[in-house]
Amino acid sequence: MKRRACILIFIIAVIIISTSAAYGETFEIPIPKIGIDVGEAETPEDYVNGIKILVLLTVLTLVPSILMLMTSFTRIVIVLSFMRNALNTQQAPPNQVLLGLAIFLTIFIMRPVYTDVMVNAINPYLAGEITQEEAIDTGSVPIKTFMLSQTREKDLALFYDLSEEQPPTERMDTPFTVLIPAFVISELKTAFQMGFMIFMPFIIIDLVVASILMAMGMFMLPPVMISLPFKLLLFVMVDGWYLLVKSLVESFVR
């Protein structure tokens, strides 16, 4: 969890810096002075503030997972995992490479959304032009727009039925408590559909190689060992990584 938090902080910093540079602005991040001490509460307000800090720190441990489930990261990392399993290359590419590629593809895909949030919500709030509530409402619009564009109506209806809530008249009024789980299961379905399409050509290679080996009477020779070079050859000849990344990025453009 600590490593995920560090990765998330790095992503946010990269997004903020790149967005500010794109608009020709210098973005200075103030360095906070943080101190934690334990002592007796002199007033009830001190006790309440201590409880608030404890609750905040507890919630922050869930923030990386929540943010990853609200972006394109889920679909990308699952499809990349399917790709490796279809090739049957064990740990090549390693998990670190797949996660790094998934993170930076997520930054690339989500950059227009984060740029919209920065320009219309965070920067005006830091400049004192809008209140915190207005910043939250404005900043949630591009995020909801992205998530709703990738979420099936059937999945939204499922969680509205489970929560026994009436769907709002406007889609943008969908609460995150309903939108996030609906978005996640929609992403899982899309990722598994793409994984199925990835597996098909490699399964055909396995079947052909297994049939040839059986016809030759080589029952003790593992077909996977023979089919692996042919899979790699096919993947390289069709420029597999180019097609895979292109399909992933274009799957979010609707």
Secondary structure, DSSP 8 states (H G I E B T S, - for coil): -HHHHHHHHHHHHHHHHHHHHHTT-----------------SSHHHHHHHHHHHHHHHHHTTHHHHHHHTSTHHHHHHHHHHHHHHHT-TTSS-HHHHHHHHHHHHHHHHHHHHHHHIIIIIHHHHTTSS-HHHHHHHHHHHHHHHHHHTS-HHHHHHHHHHHT----SSGGG--HHHHHHHHHHHHHHHHHHHHHHHHHHHHHHHHHHHHHHHHTT-TTS-HHHHHHHHHHHHHHHTTHHHHHHHHHHHTT--
